[in-house]
Amino acid sequence: MPMIGGRWISPSLPDVVLLKIFDNLSYRDLCNVEGVCRRWQNLIHGKFRREVHELVVEQMGCKKLETAQNVALERLTISCPFDSQEFLSGMMRRHHGWLKRLTCDVRFLATVGQLTLKKDAKKKFFTTVDTLWIVMLTCSDELLQEFASIEEMLFLDLKHVTLQIHLLSDPVKNAAKVLKLLRDRNPGLTVGVELHAETSKHITNQLSCLEEGHLKSLKIICTALEQSPLQLDEISLICESRKISYDWLGFRDWIISSNPLVPLAKHHIDVFRISSCTLADVDKFIDTLQKNQKQTDCRKIVFDQSPKDKENKEIQEPKKDFRSVFGFSLKKVRKIDLYKDQEQEKEHVNPLDKLEVAGQCNFTNFNFLNRKAQQEFEYRVKSRILDLEIDVSNLYFIF
């Protein structure tokens, strides 16, 4: 590298050569060298645009700045304290314009307007993000007001959001209001909810604070050091009373008990998953599944497309007029006129399509079978419930 006047002068290397060099640098090094010149900055930002489509912002409990890039997953993970305004401003300037997936605390979204960005005042902060994961560790009334004041400027076309709730009592209601704001702003938004708590009582309190609606997934996780007991029928009844439905239901790290008289849900469920749980009574658990599958009036929740998706579909598939194509029209005949003597049967809806059992699960009734407990459980379910698919391939045992 030549030196002129006591200063190092970088040679004018071709872009291909520079990009090869940049491939061997860490994310921190790239952020440092982007200030060499405008050309280097453009090359590095173009590299970020191709390689970073997901951003994970971890702030709770972080005391120093850290970054980790996973090129294979197109993911950038940053860790920083909540007051790292300058660091977050630089990160947002590099990435906010072309992200597709975002994971962050609700406080980050509420205060993103305080960051220093070079953008038009009317432009959204995350114009390309369609998948959002919000971690709800706190949600005070003041934080809710801050989020409500900036929510309109956050996303352009959000399609899916997952709420990971660690709150108890009243703050859960604020979390539900955050979700309502996003749903009102983005028609057709699909929603997933993760509830984290130490006891089943806290879980039922969280569910009772959620507003009615359909969820793409509902995952309930025990955060206690040791597994806590949980009644399946309590979860089913409170969801029914709150008019909360879901396509996917999962439990992790619980001691699960069930009431054979109460089904899992009154609506269709695609997948029911238990992971690293203890089944207090296997026979009662299977009786509950059997009771669920015997439902005859089970309904399937059909989620409406967003208006933008419907418009795009209509543009891609324009309606063809029969008369303009064939030169003549046909008289419409009602089905009732064609099949007066035939009763139209309702399409049968299977209440539950698939049961997944994964992780280190314990079957109280036959733990003495060790590894063969998996085969015994699978045999009992299949022999008693013929129309249910079961997957135990991800079960493992530690002795």
C-alpha positions in Angstrom: 0.0 0.0 0.0 1.6 3.3 -1.1 2.2 6.2 1.3 1.9 9.9 0.3 2.6 12.7 2.7 2.8 10.3 5.6 -0.7 8.9 4.9 -1.5 5.4 3.6 -3.4 5.5 0.3 -5.6 2.5 -0.5 -5.2 1.3 -4.1 -8.1 1.4 -6.5 -8.8 -2.4 -6.5 -11.7 -3.8 -8.6 -15.0 -4.4 -6.9 -14.7 -8.2 -7.2 -11.3 -8.1 -5.4 -12.6 -5.9 -2.7 -15.7 -8.1 -2.1 -13.4 -11.1 -1.8 -11.5 -9.3 0.9 -14.7 -8.2 2.6 -15.9 -11.8 2.8 -13.0 -12.6 5.2 -13.9 -9.7 7.6 -16.2 -9.9 10.6 -19.3 -7.8 10.8 -17.6 -5.5 13.3 -14.6 -5.0 10.9 -17.0 -4.3 8.0 -18.7 -1.6 10.1 -15.3 0.0 10.8 -13.9 0.0 7.2 -17.1 1.3 5.6 -16.0 4.8 6.6 -12.9 4.6 4.4 -14.7 6.1 1.4 -18.1 6.3 -0.3 -17.2 3.4 -2.7 -16.3 1.0 0.1 -19.4 2.0 1.9 -21.6 1.3 -1.1 -20.0 -2.1 -1.6 -20.4 -3.1 2.1 -24.0 -1.9 2.2 -24.7 -3.9 -0.9 -23.2 -6.9 0.8 -25.4 -6.4 3.8 -28.4 -6.0 1.5 -27.8 -9.5 0.1 -26.8 -11.3 3.2 -28.9 -9.8 6.1 -32.7 -10.3 5.8 -33.4 -11.0 9.4 -32.5 -8.8 12.4 -32.6 -10.0 16.1 -32.2 -7.3 18.7 -31.4 -8.5 22.2 -31.4 -5.8 24.9 -32.7 -7.2 28.2 -29.7 -7.8 30.6 -27.1 -6.9 28.0 -24.2 -4.7 29.3 -21.9 -4.6 26.2 -22.2 -4.4 22.5 -22.0 -7.6 20.6 -22.8 -8.7 17.0 -23.1 -12.1 15.4 -23.9 -12.7 11.7 -25.1 -16.0 10.4 -24.8 -15.8 6.6 -26.5 -19.2 6.0 -29.6 -18.0 7.8 -29.3 -14.5 6.5 -29.5 -13.4 10.1 -27.8 -10.7 12.1 -28.0 -10.8 15.9 -27.0 -7.8 18.0 -26.8 -7.4 21.8 -26.8 -4.0 23.4 -28.2 -2.1 26.4 -31.4 -0.1 26.0 -29.6 3.2 26.0 -27.3 2.4 23.0 -28.8 5.1 20.8 -25.8 5.7 18.6 -25.1 2.0 18.1 -28.7 1.3 17.2 -28.9 4.3 14.9 -25.9 3.0 12.9 -27.4 -0.5 12.7 -30.7 0.9 11.5 -29.1 3.1 8.9 -27.4 0.0 7.4 -30.3 -2.5 7.5 -33.8 -1.1 8.1 -34.6 -0.6 4.4 -34.4 -4.3 3.3 -35.2 -6.4 6.3 -37.8 -9.2 5.9 -37.9 -10.5 9.5 -37.5 -8.7 12.8 -37.2 -10.0 16.4 -37.0 -7.4 19.1 -38.4 -6.1 22.4 -41.5 -4.0 22.3 -39.4 -1.2 23.9 -37.2 -1.1 20.8 -40.2 -0.5 18.5 -41.7 2.1 20.9 -38.5 4.2 20.9 -37.2 3.6 17.4 -38.3 7.2 16.5 -35.6 8.5 18.8 -32.9 7.1 16.6 -31.0 9.2 14.1 -31.9 8.0 10.6 -31.6 9.5 7.2 -35.0 8.9 5.9 -38.1 10.7 4.6 -40.4 11.8 7.4 -43.3 10.1 5.7 -41.5 6.8 5.0 -42.0 3.8 7.2 -39.2 2.6 9.4 -39.5 -1.1 8.2 -40.9 -1.0 4.7 -40.0 -4.6 3.7 -40.6 -6.4 7.0 -43.4 -9.0 6.7 -42.6 -11.2 9.8 -42.3 -9.8 13.3 -41.5 -11.4 16.6 -42.1 -9.2 19.7 -40.7 -10.1 23.1 -43.0 -8.7 25.8 -40.8 -8.4 29.0 -42.5 -5.2 30.1 -45.4 -3.2 28.8 -46.3 -0.3 31.1 -49.0 2.3 30.3 -46.3 4.8 29.3 -44.7 2.3 27.0 -48.0 1.5 25.4 -48.7 5.2 24.7 -45.2 5.5 23.1 -45.9 2.5 20.9 -49.4 3.7 19.9 -47.9 7.1 18.9 -45.4 5.6 16.5 -47.1 2.4 15.4 -48.5 4.0 12.2 -45.0 4.6 11.0 -43.5 1.2 11.7 -44.5 -1.3 9.0 -45.8 -1.0 5.5 -47.1 -4.6 4.8 -46.9 -6.8 7.9 -48.2 -10.3 7.4 -47.3 -12.3 10.5 -46.6 -11.4 14.1 -45.7 -13.5 17.1 -46.0 -12.3 20.7 -43.7 -13.8 23.2 -45.4 -12.8 26.5 -43.5 -13.0 29.8 -45.9 -10.7 31.7 -48.3 -11.2 34.5 -51.7 -9.6 35.4 -52.4 -6.1 34.1 -49.4 -5.6 31.7 -50.8 -8.6 29.7 -53.8 -6.4 28.8 -51.4 -3.8 27.4 -49.7 -6.6 25.4 -53.2 -7.4 24.0 -53.7 -3.7 23.1 -50.3 -3.8 21.2 -51.6 -6.8 19.2 -54.9 -5.0 18.5 -53.1 -1.9 17.2 -51.1 -4.1 14.8 -54.2 -6.1 13.7 -56.2 -2.9 13.0 -53.4 -1.4 11.0 -52.7 -4.6 9.0 -55.9 -6.4 7.9 -55.3 -10.1 7.3 -52.4 -10.3 9.8 -51.8 -13.8 11.1 -50.9 -14.0 14.8 -48.9 -16.5 17.0 -48.7 -16.2 20.8 -46.2 -17.7 23.2 -47.0 -17.7 26.9 -44.2 -18.0 29.4 -44.9 -18.5 33.1 -43.9 -20.6 36.1 -47.4 -22.0 37.0 -50.6 -22.9 35.2 -52.4 -20.2 37.3 -50.2 -17.5 35.7 -51.0 -19.0 32.2 -54.7 -18.9 32.8 -54.4 -15.3 33.9 -52.5 -14.5 30.7 -55.1 -16.2 28.6 -58.0 -14.3 30.3 -56.4 -11.0 29.4 -56.1 -11.8 25.7 -58.9 -10.6 23.3 -60.9 -12.9 21.2 -59.6 -13.9 17.9 -58.0 -16.6 15.8 -54.3 -17.5 16.3 -52.0 -19.3 13.9 -50.3 -20.9 16.9 -50.6 -21.0 20.7 -47.5 -22.2 22.5 -47.5 -22.5 26.3 -44.1 -22.9 28.0 -43.2 -23.5 31.7 -40.2 -21.3 32.8 -39.9 -22.9 36.3 -36.7 -24.9 37.1 -38.9 -27.9 37.7 -42.0 -28.9 35.7 -45.3 -27.6 37.1 -48.7 -29.3 36.8 -51.1 -28.1 34.1 -54.7 -29.2 33.4 -55.5 -29.4 29.6 -59.2 -28.9 30.3 -58.6 -25.6 32.1 -56.8 -24.3 29.0 -59.5 -25.6 26.7 -62.3 -24.1 28.7 -60.7 -20.6 29.1 -59.9 -20.4 25.4 -63.5 -21.4 24.6 -64.9 -18.7 27.0 -62.6 -16.1 25.6 -63.4 -17.2 22.0 -59.7 -17.8 21.3 -59.1 -20.4 18.5 -55.9 -21.7 17.0 -54.5 -23.9 14.3 -51.4 -25.1 16.2 -51.3 -25.9 19.9 -48.1 -26.7 21.9 -46.9 -27.3 25.4 -43.4 -27.5 26.7 -41.9 -28.6 30.1 -45.3 -29.2 32.0 -46.7 -32.1 34.0 -49.9 -32.5 31.9 -53.1 -33.9 33.3 -56.4 -34.1 31.4 -60.1 -34.6 31.9 -61.5 -37.2 29.4 -64.9 -35.4 29.4 -63.5 -32.2 28.0 -62.1 -32.1 24.4 -59.1 -30.2 23.3 -61.2 -27.6 21.5 -64.5 -27.1 19.8 -62.8 -26.2 16.5 -60.3 -27.9 14.1 -56.6 -28.1 15.1 -53.9 -28.9 12.6 -51.2 -29.9 15.0 -51.1 -30.6 18.8 -47.5 -30.8 20.1 -46.2 -31.7 23.5 -42.5 -31.3 24.0 -40.4 -32.4 27.0 -43.5 -32.9 29.1 -44.6 -35.5 31.7 -48.0 -37.2 31.0 -49.4 -37.8 34.5 -51.9 -40.4 33.2 -51.4 -41.7 29.7 -54.8 -43.5 29.5 -56.7 -40.3 30.5 -54.6 -38.3 27.9 -55.6 -40.8 25.2 -59.2 -40.7 26.4 -59.1 -36.9 25.9 -57.8 -37.3 22.4 -60.5 -39.9 21.7 -63.2 -37.6 23.1 -61.9 -34.8 20.9 -61.9 -36.9 17.7 -65.6 -38.0 18.3 -66.9 -34.5 17.9 -69.3 -34.2 15.0 -70.0 -30.5 15.0 -66.3 -29.4 14.8 -65.7 -26.3 12.6 -62.6 -25.3 10.7 -61.5 -21.7 11.0 -60.8 -20.1 7.6 -58.7 -17.1 7.8 -59.6 -14.3 5.3 -56.9 -12.9 3.0 -55.8 -9.4 3.4 -57.3 -6.8 0.9 -53.8 -6.4 -0.7 -53.5 -10.2 -1.3 -57.0 -10.3 -2.8 -56.2 -7.4 -5.1 -52.9 -9.1 -6.2 -54.7 -12.4 -6.8 -57.4 -10.7 -8.9 -54.7 -8.9 -11.0 -52.8 -12.2 -11.6 -55.9 -14.2 -12.3 -58.4 -11.9 -14.2 -61.9 -13.0 -14.5 -62.9 -14.3 -17.9 -66.4 -13.6 -19.3 -68.0 -16.8 -20.7 -69.9 -15.0 -23.4 -66.8 -13.0 -24.6 -64.9 -16.3 -25.0 -67.5 -18.7 -26.5 -70.0 -16.2 -28.0 -73.0 -17.4 -26.1 -74.2 -17.5 -22.5 -75.5 -20.3 -20.3 -78.5 -20.2 -18.0 -77.5 -20.6 -14.3 -79.2 -23.5 -12.6 -79.3 -23.8 -8.9 -78.1 -27.0 -7.2 -81.3 -27.3 -5.4 -83.1 -27.7 -8.8 -80.6 -30.4 -10.0 -80.6 -32.4 -6.8 -84.0 -32.0 -5.3 -84.2 -35.6 -4.0 -80.6 -35.8 -2.7 -79.5 -34.5 0.7 -76.3 -32.6 0.5 -73.9 -34.1 3.1 -71.6 -31.8 5.1 -67.9 -32.1 4.6 -66.5 -34.0 7.6 -63.9 -32.0 9.5 -61.3 -34.0 11.5 -61.0 -32.2 14.9 -57.3 -32.9 15.1 -55.0 -33.9 12.2 -51.7 -34.6 13.9 -50.2 -35.3 17.3 -46.5 -34.6 17.8 -44.6 -35.8 20.8 -41.0 -34.6 21.1 -38.1 -33.9 23.4 -37.6 -35.8 26.7 -41.1 -36.8 27.5 -42.0 -39.1 30.5 -45.0 -41.5 30.4 -45.9 -42.0 34.0 -47.8 -45.3 33.5 -45.0 -47.2 31.8 -41.7 -45.5 32.5 -40.4 -48.9 33.4 -40.4 -49.8 29.7 -37.6 -47.3 29.2 -37.0 -46.8 25.4 -39.9 -49.1 24.5 -42.3 -46.6 26.2 -42.3 -44.6 23.0 -43.5 -47.7 21.0 -46.1 -48.5 23.6 -47.5 -45.0 23.6 -47.6 -44.9 19.8 -49.3 -48.3 19.7 -52.0 -47.3 22.2 -52.8 -44.1 20.4 -53.0 -45.7 17.0 -55.1 -48.6 18.2 -57.7 -46.4 19.8 -57.7 -43.4 17.4 -57.6 -44.5 13.8 -58.0 -41.1 12.1 -55.1 -39.3 14.0 -51.6 -39.0 12.6 -48.9 -39.3 15.3 -45.2 -38.4 15.1 -42.9 -39.5 17.8 -39.7 -39.4 15.7 -38.2 -36.6 17.8 -38.6 -38.3 21.2 -35.4 -39.0 23.1 -34.6 -40.6 26.4 -31.7 -40.0 28.9 -30.8 -42.8 31.4 
